Amino acid sequence: MARDTMGGNTLTNASTATGGLASVPALLRRNAKSFGARPAYREKEFGIWQTWTWSQTNDRVEHLALGLMSLGLVKGDFVAIIGHNRPHLYSAMVAIQMAGGVPVPLYQDAVAEEMAYVLNHCGARFVIANDQEQVDKVLEVQDQLPDFEQMIYLDSRGLRKYDHTRLHNYDTVITLGKDAGNDLRSELKSREDSLEYDDTCVMLYTSGTTGKPKGVVLSNRNIIETARASSEFDNLRNDEEVLAYLPMAWVGDFIFSIGQAYWAGFCVNCPESETTLGTDLREIGPTYYFAPPRVFETQLTNVMIRMEDASKFKKRLFDYFMDHARRVGPAILDGKPVGGLDRLKYALGELMIYGPLKNTLGFSNVRVGYTAGEAIGPEIFDFYRSLGINLKQLYGQTEASVFITQQPDGEVRGDTVGVPSPGVEVRIGDNGEVYYRSPGTFVEYYKNPESTADTKDPEGWVATGDAGFFEETTGHLRIIDRAKDVGKLATGGMFAPKYVENKLKFYPNILEAVVFGSGRETCVAFINIDLSAVGNWAERNNIAYSSYQELAGHPRVLGMIQEHVEEVNASVAEDDMLSGCQVHRFLVLHKELDADDGELTRTRKVRRKIIGEKFEDLVNALYDGSPEIYTETEVTYEDGRKGKISATLEIRDAKTYPSVSAMAAQ
């Protein structure tokens, strides 16, 4: 039977609940009036933090909107935004809305051909780009873009000798807006005043895990209702500090850095660059923080690497207090009863280990932290909570304006994704698929009524494509895997690859894992090593290597990975339902899975089907008993050139274990 669960109360009068604020520009005007002197954005440039208040942001957005209208922006125009997290680009998205247009942020690391598809699909007349790299990508494919007319750039370095017939400096457009006449200002006011709750706020493209990206149309209602409900859920205030470093094209960044930021009025901080992110994170000390599992996995890997290099005394001290933290830390964080001696020992650990470690990670001030996008390994999740970091899980989608379920404080666990978010209804279909509907449910897929109808039924229920169930005792949702990936082994047992992959990725030496086995007797796996972690280990063990490929094929590395696989098998055997998913054979790939090679999405999700087809020879070798396999693979270099790499990969058998029920029957 399907089961329905409702989070909070569905709003019957949304306009009243939001104080009549029907658009993001309306929220901006409110913030500028109510607390205009408070910081809205910070950006680090040349090592110095620069701050813009809500009042200054309001002026910049208005001037940019007028400047865009001077260049010919009309109501309904789609405007692409391409670049790293920058206050001026966030302001551009709101200025576009104010002028009656629709912002369409793109992934900045997408190649030119990927950008061409999105720009063509939405018919963007204008592009606002961060720098020369993004300008070049658009100019490279401009012959494929019949609708493209004008491009505005933020950073002028390298662009002085370009043909500026269709190129404009961001500051020049701002000046155009400042000099705008009364007629244009009157037209802007008319457009802004006409913005309604069900008008389009933004269009975000899916990552294209299984095919071409789809344009997800989200309305003002979707964004504002979601921002309001989620801000109230975690009591977000205007004194929060967040760090904006995830792709601007991702729905999570839009909700956190625009939706919630404009609703609650808190400050969004933009790091100087990817290389300074760790330093910038420590300097800002965010109170509200989000990161996908990969970020937390990488941080934990770096911690473990440093501890391996530490003295024996420091390593023993770290292990001793971390063992204690794992035992009592989460209970202390949740306010549960813990003995006085244990609390005293934990306080000592906070002084010597946990506090300095949180400071190093930049998490000293985190009041609310979230992870989502992919399932996080319970062991990784528990590590951070044991330090006293209020890390929680949420479950969401672009089509939901992020939030479907969240974990309330005091009800946080590593194996669930919480209860339905306020205003969200969730039900489980007879086939185990998760469905939801909410005020945040998307309007449509742009120019794709067939996919819209397949995903959202006439009553507003959206099929997530994920398989899960509600726990009877807690009412929390557990996600098993992608519904299309969950299958049956030939033996009849359940096949849930992500469950095993997440356990494998808990080990710092394993960056990525892809498990196969649907319809087969046994499961097999591809492994990517983490070059940083394994390279550090190799140096400590006097193992010389000259490339990723050479290190990945080293016998001692393979032996180490085999130990990890077998430890995971022992853990998987303890779950009767999934014990058949133990990895029987594996190989370590000769290359890292890469979005440029089509093996990962731009949000770094595994494209399982494409990987299986691309490396079909390797999958067959894992199943036919071959001890090794020679393979050639096409790769894409950083400059866009194509090439081939070849390798002979060793295939190893891994020890498997009887399930708990099988052991009990003996």
LINLIN-V427148 format. One line per field, one symbol per residue. phi: phi as a letter, one per 40 degrees, with the letter a starting at -180 (. if undefined). burial: I if it has 16 or more other ideal C-beta (glycine too) atoms within 10 Angstrom, else O. A space follows every 10 residues. Layout:
BEGIN
phi=???
burial=???
END
This chain:
BEGIN
phi=.cbbbbcgbc ccbcccccgg cbacdccccc ccccaccccb bbacbfgbcb bbcccccdcc ccccdccccc chcbdgccbc bbiccadccc cccccccdcg cbcbcbcccc cdcccdcccc ccgccbbbbc addcdccccc bcccbcccbb bbbcbcdgbc ccccdbbbcd cccccdcccc cccccccccc cccccbcbcc cabbcccgcb accbcccbcd ddcccccccc ccdbfcbcbc bbbcbcdccc dccccccbdc ccccgccbbb ccacccdccc ccccfdcbbb acddcccccc dccccccccc cccccccccc cccccccbdd ccccgccadc cccccccccc ccbccdcccc cgbcbccbbb bahacccdcc dcdccccgcc cbbbbaadcb fgcbbaccdg bbbcbbbgbd cdgbbbbbcc cgccbaaacc cdcaccfacc cdcccbcdcg cbccgbbaac cccbgccbcc acdcccabcc chccbbccdc dccccccdcb caabbbicgb cbbbacbbcc cccccccccc bfbcabadcc ccccdccccc ccccccccdc ccccbdcbcc ccccbaaccc accbcccgcb cccgcccdcc ccccbdcccc ccccgccaac abbcbbcdcg cbabbbabcc bbcbcbbccd cccccc
burial=OOOOIOIIOO IOOIOOIIOO IIIIIIIIII IIOOOOOIII IIIIOOOOOO OIIIIIIIII IIIIIIIIII OOIOOOIIII IIIIIIIIII IIIIIIIIII IIIIIIIIOI OIOIIIIIIO IIOIIIIIII IOOIIOIIIO IIOOIOOIOI IIIIIOOOIO OIOOOIIIOI OOIIOIIOOI OOOIOOIIOO IIOOIOIOII IIIIIIIIIO OOIIIIIIII IIIIIIIIII IOIIOIOIOI IIIIIIIIII IIIIIIIIII IIIIIIIIII IIOOOOOOOI IOOIIIIIII IIIIIIIIII IIIIIOOOOO OOOOOOIIOO IIOIIOOIII IIIOOOOOOO OOOOIIOOII OOIIOOIIOO IIIIOIIIII IIIIIIIOII IIIIIIIIII IIIIIIIIII IIIIIIIOOO OIIIOIIIII IIIIIIIIIO OOIIIIIIII IIIIIIOIOO OIOOIIOOOO IIIIOIIIOI OOOOOIIIII IIIOIIOOIO OOIIIIIIII IIIIIIIIII IIIIIIIIOI OIIIIIIIII IOIIIIIIOO OOIOIOOIIO IIIIOOIIOI IIOIIIIIIO OIIOOOOIII IIIIIIIIII IIIOIIIOII IIIIIIIIOO IOOIIOOIIO IIIOOIOOIO IOIOOOOOOO OOOOOOIOIO IIOIOIIOIO OOOOOO
END
